[in-house]
């Protein structure tokens, strides 16, 4: 399994804008993170506001084990639970805020409309929603750099058309429409751009080839192809190399906030 730190490094730059709307909540307010993965966003919130009641959910028990261990290491008060976004085990109006970093409106997870309805259902009147989501494959360096390399080396048709999952529901406007249809108001969406920092090529390579849906494709390459993939990847990201020898890779997402 790839280093979890490398996997989450891509999303580190999203913590500040996503958490800003919830930092003014009163002590004891209940914040729910959906599709929490290894829990980085909830842990970041707990470091800043240990007085909040933070519940983070994900459908994958494996990532939850990592998240619980990380919380225990820092003695951070986050309750991690196994749960599907398609049927949240929370009462109506039981959350003061819902946050999600590339999870609530993420292709391949719960259907967009259903995830939006469930998020709206658990929010109290006036409750806050703060989420980030990809809108296309080029916006993320993970797929933006990884897929072109794979397409050069694998036979035509061997790389799935991942764009299909973004074609309709994930486009700007559609995302906001799902939230408004779920009963949320003051829906505001904007583009957010940041740079993901990787201290070395090996850190980046370990992430792009050893995590998520691209892992199986890179694993299918033989030794010669893998060596060619490394050379191609090195060339493709060279323009983003820093003086220290690391990389700052550009990323773009939609940052969306709303109220119940």
Secondary structure, DSSP 8 states (H G I E B T S, - for coil): ---HHHHHHTTGGGHHHHHHTTTTS-TT-EEEESS-TT-HHHHHHHHH-TTSEEEEEES-HHHHHHHHHHHHHHT--EEEEE--TTS--S-TT-EEEEEEES-TT-TTSS-HHHHHHHHHHHEEEEEEEEEEE--SGGGSHHHHHHHHHHHHHS-TTSS--GGGGTSSTTSTTHHHHHHHHTT-EEEEEEEEEEEEEESSHHHHHHHHHHSTTHHHHHHTS-HHHHHHHHHHHHHHHGGGB-TTS-EEEEEEEEEEEEE-
